[in-house]
């Protein structure tokens, strides 16, 4: 039984309930969650909720806790109150639009989306949400809450058989709603009735062939059938679809690893794909444990394990183990692009830019299908003072890869004519890209629009409360508003986080 766990969610990928039907240890991520003790279920206060770790987070957790307990009407009301009363903030509304769709509250998802002020920031995400989740026919609020209750009992309350048996009696709803058929299929999968799960998901897809989430569940069902390899054809189809945002691109990659985990017979191969799956889900400790279990005496297999392990260790900031794993991968296969990129990242971090450039170029020669390597090469050229060469690479990347939010961001910083449009494009692709939010705040300060500046900077601070630039720009706002003492405190905080940050030094006359 999959249970709710409060974990840090500074990652942006959430585990879909359907995906974890095969094993219990995978927990759902929560978009407004931080490291804290569980929140008691109390009445949701009707007041403005600013975008902080404690306000929106706590109110969301209260509502989600009720949803998991199958107190769906109360949860629905609480989510609705949160959307209606939270301090207007596009980032918060974007998060809510996705999370409400994920649990089948489509009317609330639409409500959150309708409140987004800057559609340029959100259009990509909303398009992906609708294509991925939305049913073909709008559900009545009562039907939505009923299906939400069934969904909750299937996923969180170990009542998949009972809930599914009850739903299939509602023939009218099943004849009208593709989503109702999806929920039945999910219930049958959860109770290991693969044949019926397959029949009902086919009906859902027949009623709504554009829905990606239905085909995702179809792949999961096939992965647990007698011919699990057939699931890979569905995964290939899903990966061929055009997603605009990094969140949904990663969902496809995550699903691929899950299906490979379910379909592989060899234990070591299964553990490799499980470790890779956990990596995409941001469960880094579990990823390491699974990958350690994947190591064998076969060198060909181990090169893949060590490579992804090096990336996991790097993300965990265990730099020594990251280097050791990358070198082990390269000892077996000197052309492994993942290991080469990790070694490049480590060299870049150590400011050995010439060595980083060599690693990145070697990686690029072995991987032509991603924007990651050329962008890293361009960033390294910037550090080497070759700005023109870097810019040429960024612009070339954008001609080939429409999802390279980093390239959009970098061009925005160098070309004033594209600055605002490209910063917003970077956020539209990756709403958790804090650098672009910070620079939107900078532009607002330059235009003396301090209300907008605080809004943008507040989002960046929500994503990463330890970014030194946030405090520097808050210092500029305070300075412009005549609050010199507050400004000095902000500049000192910025410098404490980054002692080498020259703009903060200049403000403090150091």
C-alpha positions, 0 to 999 in steps of 0.5 A: 500500500502506497502511503503518504510521506512528507519529504523535501520537494525542491525537485519538480517531478511528482510520482503519479499514483498509477506508476507506483501501483507495482511497488509500495516504497515509492511515495508521492511528492507534494509541490508545497512540501518541505522538511517538517513534521506531519501537519495535524488535520485542522480547519483550513483558515480562510485567509490570504496565503503568501507563497512561503514554506509554511503557509501554502505548504501547510494548507496544501498538506491539510487538504491533501491529507484529507484527500488521502483519508477519502474525505474528498468533499472536505479536501475539494473545498479546502483546495478550492479555498486555497486557490481562491484565497492564496496571495495571487502568484502565477507560480503557485497557480501553475503548481496547483493546476498541475497537482489538481489535474494529477488527482482528478480535480479537473475543475479546480485545475481549470480554476487555478489556471484561470487565475494565472496573470502572465499567460506567457509563463504558463501556456506551455505548462497548461497545454501539457497538463491538458494533453496529459491529464484532461478528460474529453468530456468535462465532469460534473463537480459531483461526479468529479468528487465521486471519482476522487473518492474512488481514486483515493480508496484505490491508491491510499486506502487499500480498497482497490477491489471494493472501490472498483466493484462499486464504480463498475456498477455506475454504468451511466458514468462509465458510458459517458466518461473516459476518466471513469474508465481510467479509474476502473483500469487503475483499480483493477491494476492495483488489485492485479486483475490485469485482463480487466485493467487492460479492457477498461484502459482500452475503453478510456483510450477509445473515448479519448485517444489524445490523453497521454495519462491513459496511454501511460497507464496502458504501458504500466498494465502491459509491463505486468502482463504476460508480454511485458516487452509490449509496454516498450512500444507504448513508451516509445510512442509516449516519448515521441510526443511533443512535450513543451515542459521539462516536467512532462519530458521527465515523466516520459523518461521516468515511465520508460525506466519503470517499464524496463524495471518491470519487464526485465527478468535479470535481477541486475538489470532490474535494479539498474532501471529501478535506480534510474527510475528513482533518479528521475523521481528525485529519490536519490538515496533509494537510487544509490541503494538500487544501483549498488544492488545492480553491480555484477561481474559483467563490465559491460553492464557495470559501465552503465551503473557506474555512470548513472551512479556518478550523476546521482552522487553529484546531485547529492553533492558527494563529489568524491564518490561522484568522481570515483564512480565516473572514473570507474565507468570510463575505465570500462568505456572511455566514451561514456557521455554521462560519466564524461559530463560528470567529470566535466561538472566536477572540473567546472566546479573546481574552476578548472575550465580547460579540463571541463571543456575537454570533458564536455567536448568528449561527451558531445562527440558521443551524444549528439541528441541533447542540448546539455553538452553544447550548453555546458561547452558554451558556459565554459567558454564564458568562463574562459572569456570567449563570450562571442563563441559562447553566444554563437553556440547558444543561438545554434542550440536554440535552432535545434532544441526548443526545450533548452531553457538554459540557452534561452536564459543565456541569450536573454542576458546578452541580448536586450531586445530578447531579454524579457521574452526569452526569460519568460520562455525559459520559465515557460519550459521549466517553471522551477528555473530560479535564475530566470525568476531572479532576473525577472526580478532584476528587470522589475527593479530596474523599472522601479516596479518593486511590487513585481520585483518582490513577486518574482524574487519571492518565487526564486526564494521559495525554490531556493532560500539560500540563493545569494542573489535574492538577498542582494536584490532585496537589498536594492529594493530596500535601498530604493525605498529609503530603508538603508538599514534593511538594505545593509542587512540584505547585502550582508546576508548575500555576502555571507552566502557568497563571499566573492559576490562583487555587487554586494561588496560594492554596496557595502563599500568593501 
